[in-house]
Amino acid sequence: MSGIKSGIFIMPFHPPDKNLSQCHDEDLELLIEADELGIDEFWVGEHHTLSWEPIVSPEMFIAAGFRQTKNIRIGPAPLLLNFHHPAQVANRLSFLDHFSHGRLNIAFGHGGAPSDFEMYGLESSEMQKMSEESMRIILEMWEKEPPYEISGNYWNVVLKSHDEDIGYGRIQKPLQSPHPPISVPVTGYNSNSAKIAAKYGFSPFSHSITSLPVLKDNWKTYSDSRSSLALEANRSDWKLARTIFIADTDEEAIKRAKSNSISKAYKYLASAIQKGPGLAIMKSDPDQPDSEITEDYLIDNLVIAGSVDTVIDRLHEITEFLGPFGTLINMSFDWIDESDKKSWLESMSRYQNEVIPKLSSQLE
């Protein structure tokens, strides 16, 4: 497990009463700081009707980020394929890959916000089927040259016109060959998303809102699916997201996590998940009553808050339970004021400069 890669993931998460331009400026500032610290990758969510998660076009944010960073890889997590025509996605991502000079990462998914589905007139039961069909079409467009006549249940792509002299009838292909690295977010037990990732050879990307038993099942589902296809599952491909907050002492880190946006975000997420698929994915024991999923439970079990040594010890425990993984993605949330911003940036610096190197060296 040597050479663990580092990452940052923002949903993003901002209070609805904060000025939107300020939210976007802060997210971009976080990205620039992550690049300067040498963090390997940065991920940005996509949502269309959620006031707490206000980036509706991660590609636009990412394009701005590429022009203000030098080394960090950036990607949407995920790009919600069910809301976009696959030919548009294939073209836009090819363009963005060239625009980034090959620093683009991709995560493909379908989202989970009922209000998003409603606005586009889509049925939630169809989302995963739409997403997988879109993946298939995008890959075929990238792998083959026109003429195209690609059929599906939700979309068709026809491109037969061609004139070499004039130069039409061609599409852009990604700069990275055969395409940028692709991941799929995975959240539940016996995850269909993990099976899709295994089928296409994409990386599983496990979410920070899920408990350790769910994470263990994520990898089992993915690796079993790869085995059923006579394919190898490489643990270095596994991206694992956790919320990590570091301070000088455990007491200070926990106190800050309970007073800054971390606690607010997890209570918000628990409320949203309870109204949707249910809280099972957050529980250390599936038989736990919902009443036990309190603020203390969330901070103690789903958040890693403490000194550098404590954080490394907690990550060792996770590795002993789960086995190795390739990338540790740190969830980041809103900062409240300048003092809170300072503590967030100091925590991110310690994560990159102390936790990642020490964890990598100790697990070689």
N, C-alpha and C positions, 0 to 999 in steps of 0.2 A: 504493500500500500504506500510505497514511497512516492513522493512528488504529487501530493494532493493538490488539485487545482482549487482556486478560490473564486467566489462569485458573490454578487449582490443581486437581490430580487426585490423590486418594488411592484405592488399591485397596480397603482400606487395607493396610498392611504392618507387622506387629508380630510379634516372636518369640513362639512358643506358650507360653513359660514366664512371660511378662509377665501380670500380673493384667488380666483383660478389662475391668473397670471403669476401670482406669488407661488402657488403650488408648483406650477411648471418650472419656474425659475429655481426653486429649491431642489426639485428632482434633477434638473440639469446640473446644478452645483454639486449634488451628491455624486453624479456620474463622473464629472470632471475630477473630483477628489479621489474617487475610486481608481481612475486611470493613473493619477499621479502617485498613488500608493502602490501601483503595480498589481492590482487585482486583475485576475484573468478574464472575467466575464461579467456582464451586467444584463439583467433581464427586466422587461417592462410589460405589464399586463395590458389587456384590452377589455374595456367595458363600455357599454353604450347608454345605459340608463341608471347608473349607480352614482349617487351624489358623493359618496365617500371615496370612490375610485374613478377619478375623472379623466383618464387618458383614453380617448375614443379612437385614436389612431397612433398606435405605438410606432408605426413606420415613420411618421412625420417627426416624432420625438427622436427616434433613433437616427434619422438623417441629420438632424441638427447636432446630435451628439457626436457623430462621426467627424464632423468638421471642427469640433472643439476638443477632441481627444487624439491620442497618438497610437496607443497600443491595445487598449482593452477591446475585447470582442463584445458586441452588443446584439441583443435579439429580442423579439416579441415572445412573451410567455403567458399564454400562447397567442398566436394569431388565430382568431376565431373563424375557421374556414366556412362554417355554415352561413355566415353573413356576407360572403364574397364569392363572386364567380371565379372558379379556379383558373381560368385563363388570365383574369386580371391579377390574381395572386402570383401566378407564375411569372408574368411580365414585371410586376412591381418588385418582386424579390430579386429577380435577375438584375434589374436596374440598380437596386439598392446594394447588391453584392459588389457590383463594379464601383458604385459611388463610394463604398467603404474600403475599396482596395483589398477586398477579401477578408474583412473582419466581421462579416455578418454571421451570426448564429440564428437558428430558427427553432421555435417550438410550435407544433401544430396541435390544435384542440378545438373544442366546440363550446366551452363556457358552461355556466350553470345558472345564470340569472333569468328567472321566468319573465321579468319585464323586458329584457332584451329580446327574448323569443317572441313575445307578444307584439312588440313594435314592428318586427319584420314578418309577422304572420306565420310563424313557424311552430311546429309541434315539438315539445321537448323530447318525445319518444323517437323522433327522427334525427335528432342532432348528431348522434354518433355515426349513424349510417351516412349522413351527409358529409361529415368530416372525413370519413375514410374514403368515400368516393372522390372527394376533392383531392385528397392526397394522391390517389391513384392517377387522376387526370394530370395533376401538376408534374408528377414524376415522369409520366409518359411524354408530356410536352418537353421536358428538359432532356430526356434521353433520346428522343427521336427528332428527325427533321420533318417539316411539312412536306407533302400535304397531310393534314390531319382530318380524320373523321372519327372522333372519340365519343362514344355514347355512354350515357349513364341514366340512372333513374331521376336524377335531379338536375343535371346539366349535360349539355352536349357542346362539343367544340369542333367546329368545322372550319378548316382553312385549306382550301384547294387552289385558290387563285395564286398565280405566280408569274413574275416577270423579272428575270435576272437583270435585264438591261436597266429597267426603271428601279429595281431594288425593292419590290414589295412582295409580300407573301412569306416573310421570314419573321421569327421572333428572337428576342434576346435570350441568350443562355447565361447561366451564372458564371462568374469568374472562377469560383472554386469548383473543382472537378471531382465527382460529377455534379455536385451541388454543395451548398453550405451544410455543416453538421446540423442534423435535425433531431429534436427531442420531442417527447410527448409527456405532458403532465399526467401524473398518476396519483389518485387519492384514496381509493377504497379497497375493501377486500375483494379478491377474485376479480380484479379490475379488467374490464374490457379494453381500456386504454393501454394497459400493460401488454395485453395480448396483441393489440394493433402495433405497438412499438416493436414487439418481438418479431412480428410477421414481416415488417418492412426494414428491420435492422436499425431502427431509430433508438436513441438513448432514453431510458426511463428517467423521469424527473419527478421525484417524490416531494410532496408539499410539506411545509412546516406546520400545517394545522393538524397533521395526523399523528397518532400515537405510535410508539415503537412496535407493538404487535401488527399494526396496519403496515408499517414500513417493511417489516419482515415478510409479510404476505405479498407486498408489492414485488419484492425481488423474487420470491418463490413463484409467483404467477408469471413473471417475465421469463425467468430461467426455465421453468417447466414448458412454457410455450415455445421457447427457442429449441429446447430438447426435442419436443414433438415434431419439429420441422428439421431435425437432424442438424441443427445449427448451434454454435457455441454462444454462451452468454458470458460476456466479458465484464467483470465487476468495475473495471476502470471506466466503463461507459455510464455507470449509475451516478446521477446527480441527486444529491440529498440536501434538501432545504431545511434549515432550522433557524429559529430566531435567537441570535446570540447578542448579549449585551454585557460589556466588560467595564468594570470600574476598579478602583484600587482595592476595595474589599468586597466580600460577598454581601455584607449588609448594605453597602452603598449601592451596589448594582441592583439588588432586589428592590430596595426602596425606590430607585429611579424607574425600574421597570414597572412598578405599580403606580407611579405618578406621571409617567410620560405616556406617549401614544401606544406603547406596547400593550398595556392592560386594556386600554380603550379598544384597540384593534381586535384583540382576542375575544373580548366580550361581544363586540359587534359581529365577529365571524361566528362565534358560537350561537348567537341569536339567529343569524341568517341560516346556518346549517341546521339548527333545530327545526326551523320552519320548512326546510327542504328535505334532504335525505335522512336527517336525524343525526344525533350526536355520537353514534357508534364509532365513527372514524377518529374521534378525539379521546376515546376512553381507553385506559390501560387494561381494563377488563370489560368485555362487552356486556356483562351483567350489571355493571354499575348503574345505579339510578341517575337520571338526568340531574337530579338535585345536587349531586356531588360534583358536577362540573362547574365549580365556583372559580372566582378570580384566583384564589390561592392554588387550586388544582391546576389551572391553566399556566400560571407562572412557574409552578414547581415541576410540571410534567412536560409541557410543550415549549417552554422557553428555557434557554440556558443562560442564566444571569449569575455573574460572579466575578471573582478575580481571574487573572490569566490561568493560574494553577488550577482553580476549581473548574473553569471552563474546559481545560484540557482533560482533567479527570472525568468530567461528565462525557466528553466526546470519546474517551477510551471505553467507558461503560457502554456507550451506544455501539461502538465498533465491535466490542466483545459479543454483544447481543445480535447485531445484524450481520457482521462480517464486513469485509472491505468495501469501499466505494471510491469513486474517482474524483468527484468534485463536491466540495462543501459550499453550499449557497447560503448566504446570510440574508435573512429577510430584514428589510429596513422600512421604517415608517416615518410619519410626520415628526418634525421637531416643533416645539411649542414656542420657544423664544430663543434669544441668543445664547443663554446659559445652557439650555437643553441642546441646542445645535452643537455647542462645543463638546458636550458629553457624548453625543452621537458620533461625531467625527473622531474623537479620541478613542471611542470603543472600536470603530471601524479600523483605525490605525493599529490598535493592539491585535485585533483579529488577524490582520494581514501580516504584520511584522513580528508578532510573537506567537500567536496560536498556530497559524498555518505552518511555519517552519518547524516549531517544536513538535507538533503532532506528526508531521511527515517524518521527521528524523527518528522519533521514538517508535514509529510503526514500521520502519524498514525491515 
